[in-house]
Structure formats: structure tokens, C-alpha cells
Amino acid sequence: MHICGHVWGNIVKLPRRKFLHLAAAAAALAAVARVAAAQGYPSRPVVGFAAGSTTDILARLIGQWLSERLGQQIVVENHTGAGGTIATGEVAHAAADGYALLLVTAADTVNATLYQKSSFDFARDIAPVAAIARVPNVLVVNPAVPASTVGELVAYAKANPGKINMATAGIGSTPHMSGELFKQMAGVDLVDVAYRGGAPALIDLIAGQVQVMFEPTVSTVGYVRAGKLRALAVTSASRSDLLPDVPTVGESVPGYEVSQWYGIGAPRSTPAAILARLNQAINAALADPKLTARLADLGATATPMTIAEFAKLVADETEKWAKVIRAANIKVE
């Protein structure tokens, strides 16, 4: 990884007592080790804020790999709140010196429209750095629902408008948005039932209190294999290795695609040379078979991208969810 000399020199002169923040909407990285003797970026430890679950795990995986390659020990420190906007705001307002990085998720592109009174503008204040991985959701139903395919579910829903409850892991969550997009594209009327996370929603789905749900594959595959839930389709463009026999929603609803995706962002004015070095380092991590195997265990697929490619993904997703939110008149209470 190369960085032009004048930028390299400027970074070396920065005070060592400062910390590199790697924050996330649900997971962040933090380092407490002393500065290594090697010159250049990063020249001091990494600290950050974030939340738990898959983002937390991904942050730890990427953090450990980067720690070994960049010479800075990295640990994880969770920082949650307001759908992830608190952590995003921390980075948006941080110094743009390469020591403040955000674990960007698909939720950030949803929040860009959902939270109108934010202290920052996600599209303006966060610069895309690198993509990490995609995780599909899976459309699951309680076994009592008389549908074994997406087509049968659509027909059943159209015959029973407003009578089928769809559990969501919270307003604006990727599972929620997966369901909203499905409702709009398939032309069905499902009743949203919002929960504080996916776990309690899954409990009620298994119990039959709700009938339909979109949830990450890694959270549902055990229940599907045990026969407690029926998987109708995955939301990604291609089938999931965790559920290879389950079709995609797009095979029945052409053009449908949703993934929970993760990447790294930085404050908007972070020097381009630093962004380039980080992009190169992260893409090198995603080429490591050990890391990709760990991602596969999470139901995730590594998605190495250039900065420009990741920027396009972020822009496209922001526009996509803005349309869905406005069409469904979704608001945060």
C-alpha cells in the first residue's frame, strides 16, 4: 500500500496520544496498543464506537486483520443509539485525518431519509472507503401459513388483504425495508408488526403470533432446518450457500433484491491517499481465505470494491430506500 510522501510525512507528525476512531452504526473498533516503531499511517492506536451482532463481529474480524498488517492492535467498543445515527454522527464530525472511520451498513442509507433532523448529512459528510461483505435476508413463514413458494404467499396475501402480520426487527431495519419493498413490488397488503430486534420477532413467528418475516439467513437457518420455520426465498440476487435449495425472491418478483451490506466510511475531507491505502488494505483482507471462510460462517460473501464502486453502491442504495420510504410513508416515532 503506497501513500504519497507529503501526506505520509504529515501523518507522522500528528500527536501520538490521539486515537484512531473506527465507529459503526452497530460496531466499532478501538485500539490500546502503543505506537509501533514503523513510520507512516497508521502511526497510532485505533479507537471507535459501535453496536453489537453481525456488525460487531465483522468489525472484530476486519480489525484483527488490519491490526496485524498495519501494526496497530485493534479492539471493539460498542456504541449504540438512534438506529446507528449516533455512531455515524461521531465520525461525521470527527477530524478528517484518517483516524476516524465508520463501519457503514445498509441502515445508513435508509437513515439518510428516515431521520430528517440529523446533525449530519450522510451523503455529504461520510466518504466511502471500501466494501466488506453482503448478507442476504430470507423470507420465512410460520409452517401454518399455506404457502411453500413466493407465488403462493403472494396469492394467499392478495386473498387475505390486511390479515397477515409481518414481523420486523424495528422500523427502518434492513429486514423491515426488505418487507416494505416486497409489499410494493408484489402488490400485497401485509400488516407491519415492529419488534425491538429480530430475536423477539422470531419467537413470535415460531409461536404463530405473526406469520411472515424477513430476517438474516444466519439467524433463521437453524429454525428452517429444524422445521420450525419455512424458508420461501432469499432476498439477494443469487442463492445463499447456507440455503442452496431456496430460490431468490427475484425469481418470482423480477427486479427484487435486498442485501444487508457492510463497508468502511470516513469523514468527507479525509485525504484521498489515506482512503486509497485503506481501500487497498481492506481488499487485501477480503482476499485472505481464512477471513472469507469466517465470513461464510456468518452467511456473508466478501465484496471487494474500488472506492468508486462502493460510492456508487452507497448512492444507489440511498436513492432506492428513499423511494421506498416515501411511497410507504414510513416515519420514526
N, C-alpha and C positions, 0 to 999 in steps of 0.2 A: 504494500500500500504506500503510495507516494503522496506527498503534500509539498507544495511549493515552499521554497526556503524562507521567504519573508513571513509567511503565516506560521510556519514551524517555529521560527525564532520568537514571534510574538507570544505564542502559547507557552513556550518555555519560561518566559519572563513573568507569567501570571503567578500570583501568590499561591504557594503550595497548601496553605491552610484551608483554602476553599475546597468545595466538594463538587463532584460531577453528579448532577441530578438526572436520574433516569426514571421519570414518573410515568404512570399508566392510569387509564380510566379504571382499571381493576388490578393493575400490578405494576410495581416499580422496582428499580434496582438501587442498591446502596453499597458503597464500599468503605471499609475502615482501615485498609492496609496503608502502610507508609508508601511514599512515592518511590518508585523504582529508580535505579541509577540511570537507566536509559533516557536519552533525550527525546523530545517530541511529544506529540499528542497520542494518548492522554498522559499527562505528566503528573497527575494526582488522582486520589481515590474517587470512587463513584458513589453518589448517594441519591436516593429517589423516593417517590411515594406511589402507592397504588392499591388495588384491591385484590381479592382472592380468586379462587377457582382456576379456570384454564389460563387466564391472563397471567396469574401469579406463577403458574408452572412454566409457561413459556418464557416469562421474564427470567426465571431462575436458569432455565436451560441456555438461553442466549447469553445471559450474564456470565455463567460459568465459562462458556466457550470464549467469550471476549476477554474475560479476566485472564485466561491462560495465554491468549495471543497478544493482548495489548499491555500486559504487565501490571494490571490493577485488579486486586481482589474485589469481587462484587458480591453483595448480599441483597436480600429482598426485604423491603419495608412497605407494608400495605398502607394505603391511604384512600379511603372511600368517601362517597358522598355525592348527592345530586346527580345520579346517573353517570358518574365519572367526570362531570364537568369541573369539580374542584381540582382534581389532579391535572386535568388539561389546562385549567387556568393558571396553575402554578408554573407550568412550563411556558405557557404563552407570555407570561410576564417576567420570565427569568432572563438572565443575561445571555445574549446570543454569542457565546464563546466556545461552544462545543461541549460544555459541561452541564447542559440541561437538555435531556432527551425524553421524549414521551413514547410510551408503548401505545400506539394508536390502535383502535379497534373499529369495527364497523359501526359500533354505537356512536362514535364521534361524528360520523357523517349523518346519523339520524338526529343527534342532539343539535347539530348545526341549525336545523329548522325547528325542532321541538322546543328548545329553550330560547325564547325570543329576547329575554332580558339578561343575557350573559354579559360578563365583564370583558369578554374577548370575542373575536370573530375567528372561528376555527379555520376557515378557508384562507383568511388573511394572515393570521398570526402563527400558524403552525406550518413549517416547511416539511414536505415528505422526504424521508431519508431512504428507507428500504422496506420492502415487504418481508414478512416472515412465513406465514402459513395461512391456509384456509381450512375451516372445519365446517362440514355440512350439517344442517339440521335434518331431522327425519320427521315426517308426518306420521304420527301414531294415533291409534284409536283404541278405545276400550273394546275388548273382544265381543261385547254385547251389541256393538254397532254393526248393522247388517251391510257391511261393505268390506270387500277384500282388495279393491283396487281404487285408484283415484277417481276413475269414471263412475264407479258405483257410489262412492261417497258424494260426488257432485250431484248425482241423480237423487240420492236419498235426501241431501240437504235442500235441493230445489223442491222436493215433495213435502218438506217439513220446514219451511222458512221461519227463522226466529225461534226454533225449538231445539236446536243443537248447540250445546255450550262448548266454546273453545277456550281452554285454559291458556294463559300466557304468563311468562316469567316476569311480568311487570311492564308497564306502559313504556313503549319506545325500545324495549329489548329486541335483540335480533329475532328470537322466536316469535315475539309479538308481531314484528314487521313482516316476518315470513307468512304469518297467518293473514295479515291485512292485505298483502299483495296477492295471496291466493284467493281471498274473497273477491277482490276486484277483478282479477283475471279470469276466475272460474264463474263469476256471477252468482255467488251463493251468499246467503244471509246466515252467518254464524254469530252467536252471541259471545262477546268477549267477557271473560272472567279473569281479572288480573290478580295475580298472587305476588307475594314478596319473595320471588325467586322460583327456580324450577323444581326444587325438591318437594315443597308442599303441594305444588300443582300436580306433580307426578303421583303423589299419594292419593289425591282426589280422583285423578284419572283412572288409576287402577281400581279404586273403590266404586267407580261409576258415577261419581258426583258431577263430573264433566265428561264429555265424550271424545273430544278431539284436542290434539296439542301438537305444536311444532317444538322440538327440543333437540339439542346437540346429540349426535349419534352415540358419543361416548357415555352419555347419561342414560340412554334408553336401551342400548343393545342388550344388556343383561336381562331386562324385563321382557324384551322381544324374544330372546332365546328361551326364556322360561315360560313363554306363553301367556304372560300377564298382560302384555300389550301386543297389538298387531301393527306392524310397520307397513304402510301403504306405499311410501315413496321417500326418497331423499331429495333435498332442495337444491343440491349442487348441479352443475351442468353435466357431470359424469357420475357414475355409480360409485358408491363408497366401498373400499376394501373391507370394512367392518361388516357391511351388509351387502355382499356382492350380488345376491339374487333379488334385491329390492330395486325396482326401477326408479327413475328420476321423476319428479313432478312434471318436468318439461316434456316427458314422453306422452303425457296426457293433456297438459296445458302448454302448448307451444310458446316458447319465449320466456317461460318462468325460470328464474334462477336466483338463489339466495345462498350466500355463504357467510359464516362468521369468519372474518379475516383479521389478521393482526400484522402490525408493522411498527416501524420506528419513525417518530417525527421530532422536530427540533424547533426552537424559536425561529421566526421568519428570517431574521438577518444573520443567522449563523453562517460563517464563511463557507463558500462553495467547496473549497479544498477539504475542509473538515467533513462536510456532508459526503463528499466523494470517498474519503477514506473509510468512513463508517459504512457506507453502502458496500464497498469492496470487502470489508471485514465480515459483514453480516452475510453477504452472498457466499463467502468462503465457508462460513459456518454451515450454511444450508447445503453445501456440497459434501459435508462430513457424513459418512454413512452412519456413524453412531448417533449423531443428532437426528438425522432423518428417521432412523429407527425409533427413537424416542417419540418423535412427532407422530409417527404412525400409530404408536400405542395409544395416543390421545385422539386418534381418528383424524389427525391433521395431515395435510400434504404441504410440503415445503414449496414456497412460491418465490424463488429468487427473481428480482426485477431490477431494472435500472431505476435511477431516480425519476426519470421522465415517465417510465411505465407506471411506477407507483403513484406518481402525481396524477396521472390520468385515471387510475382506478379510484383514487380518493375523490376526484372531481365528478366522475361518472356516478359514483355511489351517492354523493351528496345530492346531486340533481335527481337521481332515481327516488330516494326516500323523501325528498321534498314534495314530489308529486304525489306519492302515496299518502303522506301525512295530510296534505291539503285536501285531497279527494275524500279521505275518511274523516276529516275534521278532528284529528287527534290532538288532544291538549293535555298538558301536565297539570294535575290538580294541586 
